[in-house]
Amino acid sequence: MEFGLSNDQSLLQNQVARFLKEKVPLDLVRAVAEGRQTDRIIWSELTELGLPGIMIDESLGGLGLGLLDASIIAERLGYGVTPSPFLTSAIIAPTVLQLSKQREDILSKIVTGETRVGIAFNQAIRPAHESGFEIKNGKLDGSLLFAIDSDADYYLVADSDKTIYLIDRNSAGLESIPLSTVEKTRSSAELKFSQVEGDKISDDPDIFDKAWNAGLVGLAADNLGAAQCALDQAVNYANQREQFNRVIASFQAVKHMCAEMAAQLEPCRAMVWYAAHAFSDIPEESTMMASHTKAHLSEVGQFVTRTSTEVHGGMGFTDLVGLHYWFKRCGFNRQALGSPELLRDRAAIAQDLVP
Protein backbone atom coordinates (compact mmCIF):
# COMPACT_ATOMS: atom_id res chain seq x y z
CA MET A 1 0.00 0.00 0.00
CA GLU A 2 1.30 3.43 -0.93
CA PHE A 3 0.15 6.18 1.40
CA GLY A 4 0.95 9.68 0.23
CA LEU A 5 -0.42 12.77 -1.43
CA SER A 6 -2.11 12.60 -4.79
CA ASN A 7 -0.85 14.66 -7.72
CA ASP A 8 -3.67 17.16 -7.18
CA GLN A 9 -2.82 17.51 -3.50
CA SER A 10 0.86 18.01 -4.27
CA LEU A 11 -0.03 20.70 -6.82
CA LEU A 12 -2.30 22.39 -4.24
CA GLN A 13 0.47 22.35 -1.66
CA ASN A 14 3.01 23.78 -4.10
CA GLN A 15 0.63 26.48 -5.29
CA VAL A 16 -0.07 27.64 -1.73
CA ALA A 17 3.65 27.54 -0.90
CA ARG A 18 4.52 29.74 -3.90
CA PHE A 19 1.73 32.16 -3.10
CA LEU A 20 2.77 32.58 0.54
CA LYS A 21 6.41 33.02 -0.38
CA GLU A 22 5.52 35.86 -2.76
CA LYS A 23 2.63 37.50 -0.93
CA VAL A 24 3.31 36.94 2.78
CA PRO A 25 6.98 37.70 3.48
CA LEU A 26 8.31 37.97 7.02
CA ASP A 27 8.03 41.77 6.86
CA LEU A 28 4.25 41.47 6.44
CA VAL A 29 4.06 38.97 9.30
CA ARG A 30 6.07 41.38 11.42
CA ALA A 31 3.73 44.26 10.49
CA VAL A 32 0.69 42.23 11.59
CA ALA A 33 2.43 41.17 14.81
CA GLU A 34 3.28 44.77 15.63
CA GLY A 35 -0.23 46.02 14.91
CA ARG A 36 0.76 48.06 11.86
CA GLN A 37 -1.31 45.85 9.59
CA THR A 38 -4.23 43.43 9.97
CA ASP A 39 -4.59 39.93 8.62
CA ARG A 40 -7.59 40.95 6.49
CA ILE A 41 -5.51 41.69 3.40
CA ILE A 42 -3.92 38.22 3.72
CA TRP A 43 -7.33 36.58 4.18
CA SER A 44 -8.60 38.42 1.13
CA GLU A 45 -5.71 37.07 -0.94
CA LEU A 46 -6.31 33.54 0.37
CA THR A 47 -9.98 33.92 -0.53
CA GLU A 48 -9.02 34.54 -4.16
CA LEU A 49 -7.37 31.11 -4.10
CA GLY A 50 -10.59 29.61 -2.76
CA LEU A 51 -8.99 28.42 0.49
CA PRO A 52 -11.75 29.50 2.93
CA GLY A 53 -14.15 27.13 1.14
CA ILE A 54 -11.77 24.17 1.07
CA MET A 55 -14.10 22.00 3.21
CA ILE A 56 -17.41 23.60 2.21
CA ASP A 57 -19.74 21.76 -0.14
CA GLU A 58 -19.62 22.67 -3.82
CA SER A 59 -23.35 23.47 -3.79
CA LEU A 60 -22.50 26.41 -1.51
CA GLY A 61 -19.60 27.60 -3.65
CA GLY A 62 -16.83 25.74 -1.84
CA LEU A 63 -14.32 23.22 -3.10
CA GLY A 64 -15.89 20.27 -1.30
CA LEU A 65 -12.55 18.74 -0.29
CA GLY A 66 -11.63 16.95 2.92
CA LEU A 67 -9.62 17.50 6.07
CA LEU A 68 -6.47 16.03 4.52
CA ASP A 69 -6.56 18.75 1.85
CA ALA A 70 -7.17 21.41 4.51
CA SER A 71 -4.27 20.00 6.56
CA ILE A 72 -1.94 20.38 3.60
CA ILE A 73 -2.85 24.06 3.48
CA ALA A 74 -2.56 24.43 7.26
CA GLU A 75 0.97 23.01 7.10
CA ARG A 76 2.01 25.65 4.57
CA LEU A 77 0.36 28.41 6.61
CA GLY A 78 2.32 27.23 9.64
CA TYR A 79 5.52 27.13 7.59
CA GLY A 80 5.07 30.82 6.83
CA VAL A 81 3.59 31.72 10.27
CA THR A 82 0.80 33.21 8.18
CA PRO A 83 -1.66 35.35 10.13
CA SER A 84 -5.16 34.17 9.12
CA PRO A 85 -8.39 32.71 10.57
CA PHE A 86 -7.99 29.53 8.50
CA LEU A 87 -8.26 27.18 11.50
CA THR A 88 -11.55 28.61 12.71
CA SER A 89 -13.29 29.84 9.57
CA ALA A 90 -12.14 27.18 7.09
CA ILE A 91 -11.87 24.06 9.26
CA ILE A 92 -13.84 24.15 12.51
CA ALA A 93 -16.82 26.36 11.56
CA PRO A 94 -17.65 24.49 8.31
CA THR A 95 -17.43 21.17 10.19
CA VAL A 96 -19.96 22.33 12.80
CA LEU A 97 -22.37 24.05 10.43
CA GLN A 98 -22.39 21.29 7.83
CA LEU A 99 -22.78 18.43 10.31
CA SER A 100 -25.62 20.27 12.03
CA LYS A 101 -27.10 21.36 8.67
CA GLN A 102 -27.42 24.93 9.91
CA ARG A 103 -26.84 28.42 8.54
CA GLU A 104 -25.93 27.76 4.93
CA ASP A 105 -25.98 31.53 4.48
CA ILE A 106 -22.92 31.84 6.72
CA LEU A 107 -21.13 29.03 4.90
CA SER A 108 -21.67 30.81 1.59
CA LYS A 109 -20.25 34.01 3.04
CA ILE A 110 -17.21 32.18 4.42
CA VAL A 111 -16.47 31.00 0.87
CA THR A 112 -16.50 34.56 -0.45
CA GLY A 113 -14.49 35.90 2.47
CA GLU A 114 -17.33 38.15 3.64
CA THR A 115 -17.67 36.39 6.99
CA ARG A 116 -15.23 35.08 9.58
CA VAL A 117 -16.26 32.72 12.35
CA GLY A 118 -14.29 32.43 15.58
CA ILE A 119 -14.58 29.70 18.17
CA ALA A 120 -14.80 29.64 21.96
CA PHE A 121 -14.69 25.98 23.02
CA ASN A 122 -12.77 26.25 26.29
CA GLN A 123 -15.74 25.56 28.55
CA ALA A 124 -16.51 22.30 26.74
CA ILE A 125 -12.85 21.27 26.60
CA ARG A 126 -12.14 22.15 30.22
CA PRO A 127 -15.45 22.35 32.15
CA ALA A 128 -13.62 23.29 35.35
CA HIS A 129 -12.01 26.34 33.73
CA GLU A 130 -12.26 29.51 35.81
CA SER A 131 -14.16 31.35 33.08
CA GLY A 132 -17.50 30.20 31.79
CA PHE A 133 -21.10 31.14 31.08
CA GLU A 134 -24.59 30.01 32.02
CA ILE A 135 -27.72 29.65 29.92
CA LYS A 136 -30.97 30.96 31.33
CA ASN A 137 -34.08 31.28 29.21
CA GLY A 138 -32.00 30.93 26.08
CA LYS A 139 -29.64 33.77 27.03
CA LEU A 140 -25.96 33.66 27.88
CA ASP A 141 -24.37 35.25 30.94
CA GLY A 142 -20.71 35.09 31.92
CA SER A 143 -17.41 35.17 30.07
CA LEU A 144 -15.03 33.00 28.08
CA LEU A 145 -11.30 33.48 27.70
CA PHE A 146 -9.17 32.82 24.62
CA ALA A 147 -11.81 32.79 21.92
CA ILE A 148 -9.79 32.35 18.73
CA ASP A 149 -10.02 35.22 16.19
CA SER A 150 -10.78 38.57 17.81
CA ASP A 151 -11.92 39.97 14.42
CA ALA A 152 -14.60 37.33 13.79
CA ASP A 153 -18.11 38.31 12.66
CA TYR A 154 -19.64 35.34 14.48
CA TYR A 155 -18.52 33.05 17.29
CA LEU A 156 -19.30 29.39 17.84
CA VAL A 157 -19.53 29.01 21.61
CA ALA A 158 -19.78 25.64 23.39
CA ASP A 159 -20.96 25.00 26.95
CA SER A 160 -19.98 22.24 29.37
CA ASP A 161 -22.51 19.86 27.79
CA LYS A 162 -20.95 20.42 24.33
CA THR A 163 -24.00 22.32 23.12
CA ILE A 164 -22.89 24.81 20.48
CA TYR A 165 -24.37 28.29 20.04
CA LEU A 166 -23.79 30.79 17.27
CA ILE A 167 -23.33 34.35 18.51
CA ASP A 168 -23.40 37.40 16.28
CA ARG A 169 -20.54 39.75 17.14
CA ASN A 170 -23.00 42.66 17.10
CA SER A 171 -25.45 41.00 19.52
CA ALA A 172 -26.71 43.22 22.32
CA GLY A 173 -24.88 42.49 25.55
CA LEU A 174 -21.80 40.91 23.91
CA GLU A 175 -18.41 42.46 24.46
CA SER A 176 -15.36 41.13 22.64
CA ILE A 177 -12.10 42.26 24.21
CA PRO A 178 -8.87 41.50 22.30
CA LEU A 179 -6.30 39.72 24.45
CA SER A 180 -2.58 40.36 24.32
CA THR A 181 -0.66 37.09 24.13
CA VAL A 182 2.88 36.17 23.14
CA GLU A 183 1.51 34.82 19.84
CA LYS A 184 0.93 37.80 17.58
CA THR A 185 0.10 35.96 14.34
CA ARG A 186 -3.19 34.53 15.64
CA SER A 187 -5.56 36.77 17.61
CA SER A 188 -7.54 35.89 20.74
CA ALA A 189 -10.34 37.58 22.63
CA GLU A 190 -12.27 37.46 25.87
CA LEU A 191 -16.02 37.25 25.28
CA LYS A 192 -18.26 38.78 27.93
CA PHE A 193 -21.96 37.90 27.84
CA SER A 194 -24.77 39.87 29.44
CA GLN A 195 -28.16 38.40 28.50
CA VAL A 196 -26.90 37.60 25.02
CA GLU A 197 -29.26 35.69 22.76
CA GLY A 198 -27.64 32.62 21.25
CA ASP A 199 -28.73 30.63 18.22
CA LYS A 200 -28.47 26.98 19.24
CA ILE A 201 -26.67 25.19 16.41
CA SER A 202 -26.28 21.74 17.93
CA ASP A 203 -26.82 19.85 21.17
CA ASP A 204 -25.20 16.69 19.83
CA PRO A 205 -21.87 15.99 21.62
CA ASP A 206 -20.70 13.98 18.60
CA ILE A 207 -20.81 17.10 16.42
CA PHE A 208 -18.69 18.99 18.94
CA ASP A 209 -16.21 16.12 19.16
CA LYS A 210 -15.89 15.91 15.37
CA ALA A 211 -15.29 19.65 15.12
CA TRP A 212 -12.77 19.38 17.96
CA ASN A 213 -10.99 16.55 16.13
CA ALA A 214 -10.86 18.59 12.92
CA GLY A 215 -9.38 21.54 14.82
CA LEU A 216 -6.77 19.35 16.50
CA VAL A 217 -5.60 17.96 13.17
CA GLY A 218 -5.47 21.48 11.73
CA LEU A 219 -3.33 22.68 14.65
CA ALA A 220 -1.04 19.65 14.37
CA ALA A 221 -0.53 20.38 10.67
CA ASP A 222 0.18 24.03 11.47
CA ASN A 223 2.79 22.94 14.04
CA LEU A 224 4.32 20.55 11.50
CA GLY A 225 4.81 23.40 9.04
CA ALA A 226 6.17 25.80 11.66
CA ALA A 227 8.65 23.23 12.96
CA GLN A 228 9.76 22.29 9.43
CA CYS A 229 10.51 25.93 8.66
CA ALA A 230 12.46 26.33 11.91
CA LEU A 231 14.53 23.25 10.99
CA ASP A 232 15.15 24.55 7.47
CA GLN A 233 16.30 27.89 8.85
CA ALA A 234 18.67 26.18 11.30
CA VAL A 235 20.27 24.08 8.55
CA ASN A 236 20.64 27.08 6.22
CA TYR A 237 22.20 29.19 8.98
CA ALA A 238 24.58 26.41 10.02
CA ASN A 239 25.81 26.11 6.42
CA GLN A 240 26.57 29.84 6.26
CA ARG A 241 27.81 30.83 9.73
CA GLU A 242 31.56 30.46 10.15
CA GLN A 243 33.64 30.01 13.29
CA PHE A 244 37.32 29.19 13.40
CA ASN A 245 37.35 29.42 9.59
CA ARG A 246 34.79 26.60 9.30
CA VAL A 247 31.02 26.64 8.81
CA ILE A 248 29.39 25.55 12.05
CA ALA A 249 27.51 22.82 10.13
CA SER A 250 30.81 20.90 10.17
CA PHE A 251 30.82 20.80 13.98
CA GLN A 252 29.63 17.48 15.36
CA ALA A 253 27.49 19.09 18.08
CA VAL A 254 25.58 21.17 15.53
CA LYS A 255 25.16 18.14 13.25
CA HIS A 256 23.65 16.21 16.14
CA MET A 257 21.20 19.02 16.95
CA CYS A 258 20.00 19.23 13.36
CA ALA A 259 19.82 15.45 13.00
CA GLU A 260 17.76 15.15 16.18
CA MET A 261 15.32 17.79 14.96
CA ALA A 262 14.92 15.99 11.63
CA ALA A 263 14.56 12.59 13.29
CA GLN A 264 11.77 13.79 15.57
CA LEU A 265 9.96 15.74 12.88
CA GLU A 266 9.98 13.41 9.88
CA PRO A 267 7.56 10.74 11.24
CA CYS A 268 5.09 13.47 12.18
CA ARG A 269 4.07 14.14 8.58
CA ALA A 270 2.62 10.65 8.11
CA MET A 271 0.99 10.95 11.52
CA VAL A 272 -0.83 14.15 10.51
CA TRP A 273 -1.90 12.64 7.19
CA TYR A 274 -3.23 9.53 8.87
CA ALA A 275 -5.15 11.55 11.48
CA ALA A 276 -6.77 13.57 8.68
CA HIS A 277 -7.52 10.36 6.77
CA ALA A 278 -9.08 8.77 9.88
CA PHE A 279 -11.34 11.79 10.36
CA SER A 280 -13.29 10.99 7.19
CA ASP A 281 -12.56 7.31 6.52
CA ILE A 282 -11.97 5.63 9.90
CA PRO A 283 -14.27 7.53 12.30
CA GLU A 284 -13.80 5.04 15.14
CA GLU A 285 -10.10 6.03 15.27
CA SER A 286 -10.59 9.74 14.73
CA THR A 287 -10.67 10.90 18.36
CA MET A 288 -7.67 8.79 19.33
CA MET A 289 -5.59 9.85 16.31
CA ALA A 290 -6.50 13.54 16.43
CA SER A 291 -5.70 13.75 20.15
CA HIS A 292 -2.42 11.81 19.98
CA THR A 293 -1.28 13.68 16.86
CA LYS A 294 -1.87 17.13 18.24
CA ALA A 295 -0.32 16.20 21.60
CA HIS A 296 2.78 14.75 19.92
CA LEU A 297 3.20 17.62 17.44
CA SER A 298 2.88 20.09 20.31
CA GLU A 299 5.96 18.63 21.97
CA VAL A 300 7.93 18.09 18.77
CA GLY A 301 7.15 21.63 17.62
CA GLN A 302 8.35 23.05 20.90
CA PHE A 303 11.57 21.00 20.77
CA VAL A 304 12.38 21.88 17.16
CA THR A 305 11.76 25.62 17.44
CA ARG A 306 13.77 25.78 20.67
CA THR A 307 16.67 23.79 19.22
CA SER A 308 16.64 25.84 16.03
CA THR A 309 17.01 28.96 18.14
CA GLU A 310 19.98 27.37 19.91
CA VAL A 311 21.65 26.53 16.56
CA HIS A 312 21.37 30.22 15.65
CA GLY A 313 23.08 31.21 18.89
CA GLY A 314 22.56 34.83 19.88
CA MET A 315 21.15 35.64 16.43
CA GLY A 316 18.19 33.35 17.14
CA PHE A 317 16.82 35.75 19.75
CA THR A 318 16.76 38.78 17.48
CA ASP A 319 13.72 40.11 15.65
CA LEU A 320 15.80 40.35 12.48
CA VAL A 321 15.86 36.55 12.12
CA GLY A 322 12.27 36.29 13.34
CA LEU A 323 12.56 32.78 14.77
CA HIS A 324 10.54 33.86 17.76
CA TYR A 325 7.41 33.97 15.57
CA TRP A 326 7.70 30.24 14.88
CA PHE A 327 8.60 29.52 18.50
CA LYS A 328 5.57 31.43 19.80
CA ARG A 329 3.27 29.92 17.17
CA CYS A 330 4.14 26.44 18.41
CA GLY A 331 3.75 27.62 22.00
CA PHE A 332 0.24 28.90 21.33
CA ASN A 333 -0.70 25.78 19.37
CA ARG A 334 0.48 23.61 22.26
CA GLN A 335 -2.26 24.96 24.54
CA ALA A 336 -5.00 25.76 22.00
CA LEU A 337 -7.90 23.26 22.02
CA GLY A 338 -6.26 21.28 24.80
CA SER A 339 -2.81 20.68 26.27
CA PRO A 340 -0.87 17.48 25.48
CA GLU A 341 -1.75 16.09 28.93
CA LEU A 342 -5.47 16.70 28.48
CA LEU A 343 -5.47 15.24 24.97
CA ARG A 344 -3.63 12.09 26.01
CA ASP A 345 -6.28 11.58 28.70
CA ARG A 346 -8.91 12.01 26.00
CA ALA A 347 -7.18 9.48 23.76
CA ALA A 348 -6.97 6.99 26.63
CA ILE A 349 -10.70 7.37 27.29
CA ALA A 350 -11.43 6.87 23.58
CA GLN A 351 -9.50 3.58 23.73
CA ASP A 352 -11.29 2.46 26.94
CA LEU A 353 -7.97 2.43 28.78
CA VAL A 354 -9.42 4.56 31.58
CA PRO A 355 -13.03 5.21 32.60
Secondary structure, 3 states (H helix, E strand, C coil): CCCCCCHHHHHHHHHHHHHHHHHCCHHHHHHHHCCCCCCHHHHHHHHHCCHHHCCCCHHHCCCCCCHHHHHHHHHHHHHCCCCCCHHHHHHHHHHHHHHHCCCHHHHHHHHCCCCCEEEECHHHHCCCCCCEEEEECCEEEEEEEEEECCCCCEEEEECCCCCEEEEECCCCCEEEEEECCCCCCCCEEEEEEEEEECEEEECCHHHHHHHHHHHHHHHHHHHHHHHHHHHHHHHHHHCCCEECCEEHHHCHHHHHHHHHHHHHHHHHHHHHHHHHHHHHHCHHHHHHHHHHHHHHHHHHHHHHHHHHHHHCHHHHHCCCCCHHHHHHHHHHHHHCCCCHHHHHHHHHHHCCCCC
